[in-house]
Amino acid sequence: MAYEIQADYASGSALYAIIRSPSGQVWHPFGRVFEEWGASGHGINDYDIPLTDRNGSRHVGSFDSSIPGGCYCIQVFRQTGEAPADTDTIVCSREILWTGTGELTAVKMLANRAVQSKFTCEIDFYDNDGETVLLTLIPDENEITLSRTQQ
């Protein structure tokens, strides 16, 4: 997947993103781990994910496929100096439900391919590519609810 991080902001601006876990830890892209801000002497330059200006006030970046499935916060900042700084201003933020291979959205659940196994009755919901399973619903005849397993 690509360009899961998107921000609308004036073209010509330098933007970058920070990804945070539900507990507030920050993603360290080089170390491929969530950590407390400043761990091991890391600073903003260790956490920033540069966004590409696609013109027309659209900036994009890719969510790291090393991040395990879960709900995360993406914060986007406007870089005012030569490099990212703790004093940069946040321009937007949003949550993302990440499956480990792509973002799970209602549109993907409703519009994309879903396949139910005749033998297990499990329902696999697929991403836009038609091959990547985003979510599996597992019916249980002893229960009145369904369990879901992120892929």
matplotlib code that plots the C-alpha trace (Angstrom):
import matplotlib.pyplot as plt

x = [0.0, 1.0, -0.1, -2.2, -1.0, -2.7, -2.9, -4.6, -2.3, -1.0, 1.4, 5.0, 4.9, 7.2, 5.0, 5.9, 4.0, 4.4, 2.6, 1.5, 0.1, -3.0, -0.8, 0.9, 4.2, 5.8, 6.9, 10.6, 10.9, 14.6, 14.2, 10.8, 9.4, 7.1, 8.9, 8.5, 9.4, 13.1, 14.1, 17.7, 18.3, 16.0, 14.4, 12.0, 14.4, 14.2, 10.4, 9.4, 8.0, 8.4, 5.4, 5.5, 3.8, 1.6, 0.5, -3.1, -2.7, -2.3, 0.6, 1.1, 3.2, 3.2, 2.3, 5.1, 4.1, 6.3, 3.7, 1.4, -2.3, -4.2, -5.6, -3.1, -3.0, -1.3, -0.2, 1.0, 3.3, 4.4, 8.2, 9.2, 13.0, 15.7, 14.7, 11.8, 11.7, 9.7, 8.3, 6.7, 2.9, 0.5, -1.8, -4.0, -4.4, -6.5, -6.9, -6.2, -7.3, -4.3, -4.5, -0.8, -1.1, -3.5, -6.1, -9.5, -12.3, -16.1, -15.8, -13.4, -15.7, -18.8, -17.4, -14.6, -14.6, -15.8, -15.7, -17.4, -16.1, -18.8, -16.9, -16.0, -18.4, -15.6, -15.9, -12.7, -12.9, -10.3, -8.4, -8.6, -6.1, -8.6, -5.9, -4.9, -7.3, -8.0, -10.4, -11.9, -15.3, -15.6, -19.1, -19.7, -22.9, -22.8, -22.8, -25.1, -22.2, -19.3, -15.6, -13.3, -9.6, -7.4, -5.0]
y = [0.0, 3.6, 7.1, 6.2, 9.4, 12.4, 16.0, 19.0, 22.0, 24.8, 23.5, 24.7, 23.8, 21.2, 18.7, 15.6, 13.1, 11.4, 8.1, 7.5, 4.4, 4.5, 4.8, 7.9, 6.2, 7.4, 5.3, 5.2, 4.3, 3.4, 1.1, -0.1, 0.1, 2.3, 4.0, 6.8, 10.2, 10.8, 7.2, 6.4, 10.1, 10.2, 13.4, 14.7, 13.9, 10.3, 10.1, 12.3, 10.8, 13.4, 14.0, 14.6, 17.7, 16.4, 20.0, 21.2, 21.4, 17.7, 16.1, 12.3, 9.7, 6.0, 4.2, 1.8, -1.8, -2.8, -1.4, -4.1, -4.0, -1.6, 1.9, 4.7, 8.5, 10.3, 13.8, 16.1, 19.1, 22.1, 22.3, 26.0, 25.7, 23.7, 20.5, 19.3, 20.9, 20.4, 23.9, 23.1, 23.6, 20.7, 21.2, 18.2, 14.7, 11.7, 8.1, 5.2, 1.6, -0.3, -4.0, -4.5, -4.4, -1.5, 0.9, -0.6, 1.7, 1.3, 1.8, -1.1, -3.3, -2.4, -1.9, -4.5, -8.2, -10.4, -14.2, -16.7, -20.3, -22.9, -25.2, -22.9, -20.1, -17.6, -14.3, -12.7, -9.0, -7.9, -4.7, -2.8, -5.2, -8.0, -10.3, -8.8, -10.0, -7.1, -8.7, -12.2, -12.7, -16.0, -17.1, -19.4, -21.4, -21.4, -17.6, -14.9, -12.6, -12.8, -12.6, -10.7, -11.3, -8.6, -10.1]
z = [0.0, -0.4, 0.4, 3.5, 5.1, 3.4, 4.4, 2.7, 3.2, 0.9, -1.7, -1.3, 2.4, 3.9, 5.9, 7.9, 9.9, 13.3, 14.1, 17.7, 19.4, 21.5, 24.6, 23.1, 22.1, 18.9, 15.9, 15.4, 11.6, 11.6, 14.7, 13.6, 17.1, 19.2, 22.0, 24.5, 23.0, 23.5, 24.3, 23.6, 22.9, 19.9, 18.8, 16.2, 13.4, 14.4, 14.3, 11.3, 8.1, 5.3, 3.1, -0.6, -2.0, -4.9, -5.7, -5.4, -1.7, -1.2, 0.6, 0.9, 2.6, 3.2, 6.4, 7.4, 6.7, 9.7, 12.0, 13.4, 12.9, 15.3, 15.7, 15.5, 15.4, 12.5, 13.4, 10.5, 11.2, 9.1, 9.1, 9.5, 9.5, 7.7, 9.6, 11.7, 15.2, 18.4, 17.8, 14.5, 14.3, 13.9, 10.9, 11.2, 12.8, 12.3, 13.4, 11.1, 11.6, 10.2, 9.3, 8.9, 5.1, 4.5, 6.0, 6.9, 6.0, 5.7, 2.0, 1.6, 3.7, 1.7, -1.9, -2.2, -2.6, 0.3, 0.1, 2.4, 2.8, 2.3, 4.7, 7.6, 6.9, 7.5, 5.5, 4.2, 3.2, 0.7, 0.0, -3.3, -4.9, -4.6, -3.1, 0.4, 3.2, 5.5, 7.8, 8.5, 10.2, 11.9, 12.7, 15.7, 15.8, 19.6, 19.8, 18.6, 17.7, 15.2, 16.0, 13.8, 13.1, 11.5, 9.0]

ax = plt.figure().add_subplot(projection="3d")
ax.plot(x, y, z, "-o")
ax.set_aspect("equal")
plt.show()
